[in-house]
Amino acid sequence: MKKSDFYHIEEGYIILHESNHKLCTTDIKKVDVSILPVQKNAGEEIMNAAANALSSSLGNANEKVNIYVEIIHGNNIDKIKVNTNPLIRNNLDYHEMVTHARNLQVAIKKDCNL
């Protein structure tokens, strides 16, 4: 994954490809990585709870998440979704995508002089 897949810098502005927002680089306060759970439907929740209860499992190995890089500017937050499909927390793809998100975070901070 390259940073050019997500944004580009143009004359003091960062232009996000996903939302097509144009943000002034001097207005950016913080860049952070967030991991948000994907909302499941009720049937999936019940089946997952039953499987955990019947297996005497202490942990839930079926939590689907999306990974975002958040750009905080003014009173707004713009999010760049790093993964295309929901990921299962703590598997190898998840850890790889978190690494990509952290690298993207560092690149944005460097490009915006934060």
TAMOSUL-V60852 format. One record per pair of residues at least 24 apart in sequence whose C-alpha atoms are under 10 Angstrom apart, sorted by the first residue. I is the first residue (numbers start at 1). J is the second residue. If there is no record, write none. Layout:
i=I j=J
i=I j=J
This chain:
i=1 j=82
i=1 j=97
i=1 j=100
i=1 j=101
i=1 j=103
i=1 j=104
i=2 j=100
i=2 j=103
i=2 j=104
i=2 j=107
i=3 j=100
i=3 j=101
i=3 j=103
i=3 j=104
i=3 j=105
i=3 j=107
i=3 j=108
i=4 j=104
i=5 j=82
i=6 j=80
i=6 j=81
i=6 j=82
i=6 j=104
i=7 j=80
i=7 j=104
i=7 j=108
i=8 j=108
i=8 j=111
i=9 j=108
i=9 j=111
i=9 j=112
i=12 j=111
i=12 j=112
i=13 j=112
i=14 j=108
i=14 j=111
i=14 j=112
i=16 j=78
i=16 j=79
i=16 j=80
i=17 j=80
i=18 j=79
i=18 j=80
i=18 j=81
i=19 j=78
i=19 j=79
i=19 j=80
i=21 j=78
i=23 j=71
i=23 j=73
i=23 j=78
i=24 j=73
i=24 j=112
i=25 j=73
i=25 j=108
i=25 j=109
i=25 j=111
i=25 j=112
i=25 j=113
i=25 j=114
i=26 j=73
i=26 j=112
i=26 j=113
i=26 j=114
i=27 j=72
i=27 j=73
i=27 j=74
i=27 j=112
i=28 j=71
i=28 j=72
i=28 j=73
i=28 j=74
i=28 j=76
i=28 j=77
i=28 j=109
i=28 j=112
i=28 j=113
i=28 j=114
i=29 j=71
i=29 j=72
i=29 j=73
i=29 j=74
i=29 j=75
i=29 j=109
i=29 j=114
i=30 j=70
i=30 j=71
i=30 j=72
i=30 j=73
i=30 j=74
i=30 j=77
i=30 j=105
i=30 j=108
i=30 j=109
i=30 j=114
i=31 j=69
i=31 j=70
i=31 j=71
i=31 j=72
i=31 j=73
i=31 j=77
i=31 j=78
i=31 j=79
i=31 j=102
i=31 j=104
i=31 j=105
i=31 j=106
i=31 j=108
i=31 j=109
i=31 j=112
i=31 j=114
i=32 j=68
i=32 j=69
i=32 j=70
i=32 j=71
i=32 j=72
i=32 j=79
i=32 j=101
i=32 j=102
i=32 j=104
i=32 j=105
i=32 j=106
i=32 j=109
i=33 j=67
i=33 j=68
i=33 j=69
i=33 j=70
i=33 j=71
i=33 j=79
i=33 j=80
i=33 j=81
i=33 j=82
i=33 j=98
i=33 j=101
i=33 j=102
i=33 j=104
i=33 j=105
i=34 j=66
i=34 j=67
i=34 j=68
i=34 j=69
i=34 j=70
i=34 j=79
i=34 j=80
i=34 j=81
i=34 j=98
i=34 j=101
i=34 j=102
i=35 j=64
i=35 j=65
i=35 j=66
i=35 j=67
i=35 j=68
i=35 j=69
i=35 j=81
i=35 j=89
i=35 j=98
i=36 j=64
i=36 j=65
i=36 j=66
i=36 j=67
i=36 j=68
i=36 j=86
i=37 j=63
i=37 j=64
i=37 j=65
i=37 j=66
i=37 j=67
i=37 j=86
i=37 j=87
i=37 j=88
i=37 j=89
i=38 j=63
i=38 j=64
i=38 j=65
i=38 j=66
i=38 j=86
i=38 j=87
i=38 j=88
i=39 j=63
i=39 j=64
i=39 j=65
i=40 j=64
i=60 j=89
i=61 j=88
i=61 j=89
i=61 j=90
i=61 j=91
i=62 j=87
i=62 j=88
i=62 j=89
i=62 j=90
i=63 j=87
i=63 j=88
i=63 j=89
i=63 j=90
i=64 j=88
i=64 j=89
i=64 j=90
i=64 j=94
i=65 j=89
i=65 j=90
i=65 j=94
i=66 j=94
i=66 j=97
i=66 j=98
i=67 j=94
i=67 j=97
i=67 j=98
i=67 j=100
i=67 j=101
i=68 j=97
i=68 j=98
i=68 j=101
i=68 j=102
i=68 j=105
i=69 j=98
i=69 j=100
i=69 j=101
i=69 j=102
i=69 j=104
i=69 j=105
i=69 j=108
i=70 j=101
i=70 j=105
i=71 j=105
i=71 j=108
i=71 j=109
i=80 j=104
